[in-house]
Amino acid sequence: MNGAGNDFVVIDNRDLRHRLDGAAIARLCDRHRGVGADGLLAVEPAEQGADFRMRYYNADGGEAEMCGNGARCFARFARFLSGQPLEKVTFETPAGVIGAAFHGDQVQLRMSDPVDLKSGLTLDVAGTEQVVHFLNTGVPHA
């Protein structure tokens, strides 16, 4: 699946039969020797009352707390797996519970509130100083 230019391998792991191994995920996501993807999303059973649990792995096989583009793909796949024309789903992530609402072909997320907002930071990019802003929406962004 893809969302806003990022592509993902998405698996149904609701029965927890797939052992998610970082090295195997990295091989799968390798664009030259594997399927190729920006990351892997796994649909798992919720543990704390949401509809599902999302696990996200970057292409290097490392697990991350959240991915916004991945979360939209996850929500759409989870809705498909439910077999129902759901209007909303919720899913647990290490960054908190995410809510998704469906509007036609669009998926709208209710993510956790941004934290750690920092404006006007300077960053050296290839010898050029750039001014950036930082916030964390479950995953740090600048």
Order of alpha helices (4+ residues) and beta strands (2+ residues): beta-beta-alpha-beta-beta-beta-alpha-beta-beta-beta-beta-beta-beta
